[in-house]
Amino acid sequence: SRLVDLPSSAGRPYSLAMAAADGVDVLVVGGGGREHAIAAKLRDSPKVRHVFCAPGNGGTEAEPGMTNVAISDSDLVGLVGLALERKVALVFVGPEAPLCKGLADACKDAGIPCFGPSRRAAELEESKAFSKDFFARHNLPTAAFKNFKKDEYDTACDYVRSEYSAGREVVVKASGLAAGKGVLMPQNVDEALDALKTVMVDAAFGSAGDETVVEQLLIGEEVSCMAFCDGRVASMMPPAQDHKRINDGDQGPNTGGMGAYSPAPCLTPRLRREVMTVLQKTVEAMASEDRAYVGVLYGGFMLTKDGPLLLEYNVRFGDPETEVLLPLLDSDLFEVAMGCAEGDLAKRVPEVQWKAGAAATVVVAATGYPNSYPKGLPITGTEEADKEQGVKVYHAGTKKTEAGLVSSGGRVMAVTGQGADFKEALARAYAGVARIRFEPATGMHFRKDIGHRAAHRPIRIGLLGSTRGSSSQATIDACKSGALQATVVVAVSNKKEAGILERARNEGIRAVHVPCMKGTERATYDKEVTKVLRDEGVDLLILVGFMRIVSGEFCQDWAGRIINVHPSLLPLHAGGMDLEVHSAVIAAGEAESGCTVHMVTEEVDSGPVVVQRKVKVEAGETPESLKAKVQAEEGPSLVEAVRLFASGGFPKA
């Protein structure tokens, strides 16, 4: 059959000689930064010979092993025709619009494997009204809501007024696809009513507003949770967070996304399991409704005091989240996508593997975006940016001209840095951005605070105790008042009736009893404690009246992150407890005593000193009176220790 006439790729035309080489060809549908990242990851597969991008962009045009084809992502007939003519092994769909139009169905009818949901399955994103009703049918956790048809404007207004009268704020959403702009966030009842008028009367979003969703406003931190799905099983990716607002400090209008990072530390292991349960339940529920879900399922979750709640589903990779997730993928993306398209991911990829470390991306936009902005701005420095260690530039709104690379969209490119940890990844991303130049320079805009939530995340504190835990109260209070950039997330005890657990419950802190059966080895018990602490993402562990000696393995697991407060000025009276310490101080005729916060090591009371606070031993002092004076200093000393930990000021363990 005839080969379509294709432009050159990196100076080399796609030829019959290339077609004779080992490997298969694939087609990536779309032309943004997301699609550049997908195409690059597929191209890196040893199973893939060549990647066609329809329509692609200036970045994919310059990549070796890729060819742009001038077919719009909305031209389903043209896309299927291209896939048949090129005999591609896989069609990988980037954006939602062609999926909602039925591209995956058209590929199936033509016998072409497609990574992306059917039109019926894509209704999860196409209709917010459908998705909210679906959540309700299958008892998926989400905000309270109500859907309204276009002719129910007055009823919708009455509902909004009743919600605000009951002290509940709302969000107003156009049900259909509105290019990410159909969600309105009113600040009061009048703005909520105006939002209804915008969607239902003024038809600002066209047919997307034929049905409107009014839902309860959720308070918490938002996180993007995606999964590879094969129609039966959901394999979750690392959590990510993006930045929607155009300016630093999360100010200005919403955009498609100005940066992202992964993994997002806000999703602790326990919360991750809860989210994974929801994603898996969703795939099973879709199958039960004859809407087998194949592709990427992208859940937006709000982390509330009641746990993770679903905001909405998208039926494709997020952008710019793709630009941080795919660099972290260790498995072969082609094999993953083919396994999903074939309906049995595990057969090709028994377990999807992810790299250690982190990735962060900074979106470079044209000044003026998301409103009016110039196009055709000359761009230089992308090749230099790509040469920076751990940096990859993904093009979005760019095109190649005879004069060079120019901008062609609002979001122009995403510069991704990959590193051993979040800090290194972010530094590398910004090092890449520093290499890029627009002409004029004022035409280039990017946020300088990407990752601020992760960079300034409160220290997560765990308490481990057997008694009342009185000295922890000062730390709890300091966290709640904002005096400490920290939060106590869990209290653990070996005693079911320990006062520290009751204290935690009263403060709204998770309380966990980890029973210790008689004869249990210390290391075995400590592993169970560590499991609970890690589930909550604990950064710093404070022992508060814990009446057990911890194991060497436990000390190693928490090295540099575990402290204890002792009722003496260590190293004096090390190993002593409670009143016997104060009696020993008085018997020795010491003029002063106090408390010591020290790092916990395998040798009891011998770890490096973090904080010491002193009190005078008065004439006629009793062990009881001295204990009271020392205890009064223990809480403030722990607060000081947490502050030192947050600033990186702990001595080396």
Secondary structure, DSSP 8 states (H G I E B T S, - for coil): -------EETTEE--HHHHTSSSEEEEEEE-SHHHHHHHHHHHTSTTEEEEEEEE--HHHHHSTTEEE----TT-HHHHHHHHHHTT-SEEEE-SHHHHHHTHHHHHHHTT--EES--TTTTHHHH-HHHHHHHHHHTT--B--EEEEEGGGHHHHHHHHHHHHHTT--EEEEESS--TT--EE--SSHHHHHHHHIIIIIS-TTGGGGSEEEEEE---SEEEEEEEEEESS-EEE---BEE--EEEGGGEEEE-S-SEEEES-TTS-HHHHHHHHHHHHHHHHHHHHTT---EEEEEEEEEEETTEEEEEEEESS--TTTHHHHHHHB-S-HHHHHHHHHTT-HHHH-SS--B-SSEEEEEEEEETTTTSS-----BEE-HHHHHHSTTEEEEESSEEEETTEEEE-SSEEEEEEEEESSHHHHHHHHHHHHTT-EESSGGGEE--S-TTHHHHT--EEEEEE-SS--GGGHHHHHHHHHTSSSEEEEEEEESSTT-HHHHHHHHTT-EEEE----TT--HHHHHHHHHHHHHHTT-SEEEESS--S---HHHHHHTTTSEEEEESSSTTTTTT--HHHHHHHHHHTT-SEEEEEEEE--SSTT-S-EEEEEEEE--TT--HHHHHHHHHHHHHHHHHHHHHHHHTT-----
